[in-house]
């Protein structure tokens, strides 16, 4: 089992910045990938960014260079620095962990979600 605890969601003005954090604990295997997804009511959850062990990162096209995903040295905490936020970034943001090895390979774990609201 893996537990994910998120923080950092808030109300911010358009053009502002936020930093989301997600700490993972429990049975962490390596290699793995941690990432951020977001969901708006009535819509499917969509991937925002991913960070693999070994510091490889990928982003959704809509990020357009505004967000940066990173992991700490122990690679158990993932951050999402969001700059130049837009009202359309308003969503619940979820942290995700997926092991790429071992018994839990391919199994997704999710955080509880943190609300990001961007007002115009």
QUIFENNOR-V794337 format. One record per run of one state. SS is the DSSP state (H for helix, E for strand, L for the rest). FROM is the first residue (numbers start at 1). TO is the last residue. If there is no record, write none. Layout:
SS|FROM|TO ; SS|FROM|TO
This chain:
L|1|1 ; E|2|7 ; L|8|10 ; E|11|13 ; L|14|17 ; E|18|26 ; L|27|31 ; E|32|39 ; L|40|45 ; E|46|52 ; L|53|56 ; E|57|59 ; L|60|60 ; H|61|63 ; L|64|66 ; E|67|71 ; L|72|76 ; E|77|82 ; L|83|86 ; H|87|89 ; L|90|90 ; E|91|99 ; L|100|104 ; E|105|105 ; L|106|107 ; E|108|110 ; L|111|113 ; E|114|119 ; L|120|120
